[in-house]
Amino acid sequence: MQSSNHRLRDMEQHHPLLSAGADVETGSLAAGVMVGGPHVGHTAGNRTLWFIQDSCGMVCATMTWFLVLYAEFVVNFVMLLPAKNFWYSLLNGATFNSLAVLALASHLRTMLTDPGAVPKGNATKEYMESLQLKPGEVIYKCPKCCSIKPERAHHCSICKRCIRKMDHHCPWVNNCVGEKNQRFFVLFTMYIALISAYALGLSGMHFFTCIKLQWNECSEFSPGVSVLLLIFLCLEAILFLTFTAVMFGTQIHSICNDETVSIYCATQALFLSAVEGLNVHESKKEVLD
């Protein structure tokens, strides 16, 4: 599609494109639910529920909830409730459970929030004329979802949409992390890292107390069952603490530098390609010499 005022190019990669003020949402289509498969959308007032029907993502999201609830069970019923110190149980229980609730709430917000989907199928002549582009200005269209691509938008093959400031698609939240839900994802990684560290600390103190008491009146479960539950909790906590702490740091770094993981990876790939090309050039030069 082409006119005398502008040119439209089909591109899948990220390129600057729209003039100031052109990055707009049209109707409710921008927030309409587009899923990796059939669409699911439930409108409540002016808001539309966003949910990705991806099998892998739904399994990973369910596992996330299961693991958090498992940690809740072990911390509350194996460690805190059997403790003789009432205030120790109350304060630690209130803190841990509050962080767990905040983590699950952040997970839901990340999963059910539109990450910044570009209106699908808006690459029409009427819409482009409404952008009031300068003569000769080039805009870009995604050939997969037939959308005008704003600056720093990328197409997600799972969400089947172009996402503004797409950072990455995370199966653990069954959604893309983009312009509109990144803050919830940052909070989710922070809370998971905190409850993982908290669970490790409580587990260490519980092990020490049980060894000191020789497992007498240490837990309502048998020593063998208690040890297995605590070992699984510690392994889970170490794994998720490492993963979420690194992810949280990466997200904060990206926000401070106004970049996304996808842009960073693309920049690194270009740099490595340039270095590789330079090395090949030097090798050819040495052979010729």
ZIDA-V803358 format. One record per residue. N is the residue number from 1. RES is the residue in one letter. PHI is phi in radians with two decimals (* if undefined). PSI is psi in whole degrees, 0 to 359 (* if undefined). OMEGA is omega in degrees with one decimal (NA if undefined). Layout:
n: <N:N>
res: <RES:RES>
phi: <PHI:PHI>
psi: <PSI:PSI>
omega: <OMEGA:OMEGA>
This chain:
n: <1:2:3:4:5:6:7:8:9:10:11:12:13:14:15:16:17:18:19:20:21:22:23:24:25:26:27:28:29:30:31:32:33:34:35:36:37:38:39:40:41:42:43:44:45:46:47:48:49:50:51:52:53:54:55:56:57:58:59:60:61:62:63:64:65:66:67:68:69:70:71:72:73:74:75:76:77:78:79:80:81:82:83:84:85:86:87:88:89:90:91:92:93:94:95:96:97:98:99:100:101:102:103:104:105:106:107:108:109:110:111:112:113:114:115:116:117:118:119:120:121:122:123:124:125:126:127:128:129:130:131:132:133:134:135:136:137:138:139:140:141:142:143:144:145:146:147:148:149:150:151:152:153:154:155:156:157:158:159:160:161:162:163:164:165:166:167:168:169:170:171:172:173:174:175:176:177:178:179:180:181:182:183:184:185:186:187:188:189:190:191:192:193:194:195:196:197:198:199:200:201:202:203:204:205:206:207:208:209:210:211:212:213:214:215:216:217:218:219:220:221:222:223:224:225:226:227:228:229:230:231:232:233:234:235:236:237:238:239:240:241:242:243:244:245:246:247:248:249:250:251:252:253:254:255:256:257:258:259:260:261:262:263:264:265:266:267:268:269:270:271:272:273:274:275:276:277:278:279:280:281:282:283:284:285:286:287:288:289>
res: <M:Q:S:S:N:H:R:L:R:D:M:E:Q:H:H:P:L:L:S:A:G:A:D:V:E:T:G:S:L:A:A:G:V:M:V:G:G:P:H:V:G:H:T:A:G:N:R:T:L:W:F:I:Q:D:S:C:G:M:V:C:A:T:M:T:W:F:L:V:L:Y:A:E:F:V:V:N:F:V:M:L:L:P:A:K:N:F:W:Y:S:L:L:N:G:A:T:F:N:S:L:A:V:L:A:L:A:S:H:L:R:T:M:L:T:D:P:G:A:V:P:K:G:N:A:T:K:E:Y:M:E:S:L:Q:L:K:P:G:E:V:I:Y:K:C:P:K:C:C:S:I:K:P:E:R:A:H:H:C:S:I:C:K:R:C:I:R:K:M:D:H:H:C:P:W:V:N:N:C:V:G:E:K:N:Q:R:F:F:V:L:F:T:M:Y:I:A:L:I:S:A:Y:A:L:G:L:S:G:M:H:F:F:T:C:I:K:L:Q:W:N:E:C:S:E:F:S:P:G:V:S:V:L:L:L:I:F:L:C:L:E:A:I:L:F:L:T:F:T:A:V:M:F:G:T:Q:I:H:S:I:C:N:D:E:T:V:S:I:Y:C:A:T:Q:A:L:F:L:S:A:V:E:G:L:N:V:H:E:S:K:K:E:V:L:D>
phi: <*:-2.59:-2.40:-1.28:-1.61:-2.74:-2.11:-1.98:-2.06:-1.48:-2.42:-1.80:-1.54:-1.39:-2.54:-1.10:-2.52:-1.57:-1.30:-1.02:1.52:-1.52:-1.46:-2.17:-1.75:-1.85:1.05:-1.66:-1.13:-1.12:-1.73:-1.09:-1.38:-2.01:-2.07:-1.33:2.48:-1.17:-1.47:-2.32:-2.49:-2.23:-1.59:-2.25:1.23:-1.71:-1.89:-2.12:-1.22:-1.91:-2.62:-1.67:-1.57:-1.98:-1.03:-1.08:-1.12:-1.17:-1.13:-1.13:-1.13:-1.13:-1.08:-1.03:-1.12:-1.06:-1.19:-1.16:-1.18:-1.10:-1.07:-1.03:-1.08:-1.15:-1.10:-1.36:-1.65:-1.71:-1.86:-1.51:-1.08:-1.30:-1.13:-1.39:-1.46:-1.09:-1.18:-1.06:-1.16:-1.15:-1.17:-1.20:-1.14:-1.12:-1.17:-1.14:-1.16:-1.12:-1.12:-1.15:-1.11:-1.12:-1.12:-1.20:-1.13:-1.14:-1.09:-1.09:-1.10:-1.13:-1.29:-1.81:-1.80:-1.01:-1.28:2.10:-1.21:-1.31:-0.92:-1.36:1.29:-1.59:-1.42:-1.93:-1.09:-1.11:-1.18:-1.17:-1.18:-1.29:-1.33:0.95:-1.33:-1.32:-1.00:1.46:-1.25:-1.73:-2.06:-2.17:-2.06:-1.41:-1.25:-1.47:-2.08:0.93:-2.10:-1.26:-1.59:-1.19:-1.06:1.15:-1.63:-2.33:-1.53:-1.75:-1.26:-1.55:-1.33:1.09:-2.50:-1.45:-2.03:-1.16:0.83:-1.13:-1.55:-2.97:-1.73:-1.87:-1.17:-1.20:-1.94:0.89:-2.92:-1.33:-1.79:-2.45:-1.02:-1.65:-2.17:-1.11:-1.10:-1.22:-1.17:-1.08:-1.11:-1.05:-1.12:-1.14:-1.17:-1.14:-1.09:-1.17:-1.23:-1.16:-1.12:-1.11:-1.10:-1.11:-1.11:-1.12:-1.11:-1.07:-1.15:-1.19:-1.01:-1.08:-1.14:-1.17:-1.14:-1.13:-1.56:0.99:1.12:-1.48:0.96:-1.53:-2.73:-1.30:-1.63:-1.18:-0.96:-1.11:-1.15:-1.07:-1.11:-1.09:-1.08:-1.23:-1.11:-1.07:-1.12:-1.13:-1.10:-1.07:-1.14:-1.11:-1.08:-1.31:-1.10:-1.09:-1.14:-1.28:-1.14:-1.13:-1.13:-1.08:-1.09:-1.11:-1.14:-1.10:-1.08:-1.13:-1.15:-1.13:-1.74:0.91:-2.44:-2.09:-1.08:-1.12:-1.18:-1.07:-1.13:-1.13:-1.12:-1.10:-1.11:-1.11:-1.11:-1.15:-1.12:-1.14:-1.13:-1.11:-1.11:-1.14:-1.14:-1.11:-1.08:-1.13:-1.13:-1.11:-1.13:-1.14:-1.14:-1.17:-1.23>
psi: <127:146:180:342:334:169:143:126:140:116:145:341:170:129:147:142:305:150:168:134:359:347:82:159:136:118:210:3:327:326:1:144:117:125:166:70:224:156:148:121:131:114:132:101:235:4:144:131:134:127:131:120:72:126:311:316:319:323:314:320:320:319:322:312:318:316:322:317:327:316:320:315:311:315:316:312:339:324:311:311:321:349:144:335:111:313:326:313:318:310:314:323:316:318:310:315:325:316:322:318:318:322:315:323:318:323:315:316:320:318:325:8:133:119:355:45:135:139:127:135:26:7:65:160:320:317:320:325:330:346:342:55:156:153:131:355:136:133:163:141:137:121:345:322:8:48:147:124:117:170:136:22:145:150:130:123:342:314:343:31:157:133:129:133:47:125:303:167:122:115:335:336:4:47:163:151:115:203:321:343:9:323:324:324:320:316:320:312:323:313:321:319:320:314:332:314:320:316:321:317:315:321:317:315:323:318:314:316:317:321:321:322:1:37:16:124:30:328:156:346:162:157:319:314:318:317:316:315:319:322:313:321:317:318:316:316:318:315:310:329:315:312:310:328:317:316:320:315:320:318:317:318:317:319:317:328:5:52:169:164:322:320:319:315:320:320:317:320:318:319:315:323:319:318:317:318:322:319:320:318:316:322:317:322:320:321:317:324:*>
omega: <-171.2:176.0:-179.6:-175.5:-177.0:175.7:178.7:-179.2:175.1:-179.0:174.2:-177.0:-177.6:175.6:172.0:-179.4:-166.7:175.5:-177.9:178.5:-178.6:-177.5:-174.7:175.1:-178.3:178.5:177.7:-178.2:179.9:-179.7:179.2:-173.3:173.2:-172.6:177.7:-172.3:175.3:176.1:172.0:179.7:177.2:-176.0:175.2:-175.0:179.2:-176.7:179.2:179.5:-179.7:177.9:-178.2:178.7:177.2:-174.3:-179.7:-179.3:179.7:176.6:-179.7:178.6:177.0:177.4:178.3:178.6:179.9:-178.1:177.1:179.1:174.9:177.3:176.5:-178.7:-177.1:-178.5:-175.2:-170.4:179.0:-173.3:-168.7:-176.9:178.6:-177.3:-177.5:-179.4:-175.8:-177.0:175.2:179.9:-176.5:-176.2:-179.8:177.8:179.6:-179.1:-176.7:-178.6:177.2:178.3:179.4:178.1:178.2:178.4:-179.7:177.2:177.7:177.4:178.4:-179.9:178.7:-175.2:-172.3:178.9:173.7:-176.5:-178.3:-176.8:175.9:178.5:-177.2:177.0:-178.5:179.4:179.5:-179.3:-178.9:-178.1:-179.5:177.2:179.4:-179.6:179.3:-178.9:178.4:178.6:178.9:-178.8:-177.2:172.0:-173.4:180.0:174.5:-178.3:-176.9:180.0:175.7:-178.5:169.7:-173.6:173.9:177.7:177.0:173.8:179.4:179.3:176.4:-178.0:179.5:178.0:-178.7:-179.8:168.2:-174.8:177.6:179.5:-179.7:177.5:175.8:172.6:-176.8:179.5:-178.2:174.3:177.7:-179.5:169.9:171.1:-175.4:-172.4:-171.3:-177.5:-178.8:-178.8:178.1:178.4:177.6:177.9:179.2:179.6:179.2:-178.0:178.2:177.1:-179.3:-179.1:175.8:177.6:179.5:179.7:177.1:179.1:178.5:179.0:178.3:178.8:-179.8:176.3:-178.9:-179.9:-178.7:177.3:179.1:179.6:-177.6:175.0:175.9:-179.4:-178.9:-177.9:176.3:177.3:177.2:-179.8:-179.0:179.6:179.8:-179.6:179.5:179.2:-179.4:179.0:178.1:178.5:-179.9:178.2:177.4:-177.7:179.5:-178.9:-176.3:175.7:179.5:-176.4:-174.7:177.8:177.5:-179.8:178.4:178.0:178.4:179.9:178.7:177.9:180.0:179.9:-179.2:-178.8:178.9:177.1:177.7:179.0:-179.5:177.9:179.7:-179.9:178.4:178.2:178.3:179.4:177.7:179.6:-179.8:177.5:179.0:178.8:179.3:177.7:177.8:179.3:178.1:179.1:179.7:179.9:178.4:-179.3:179.3:179.4:-179.6:179.3:NA>
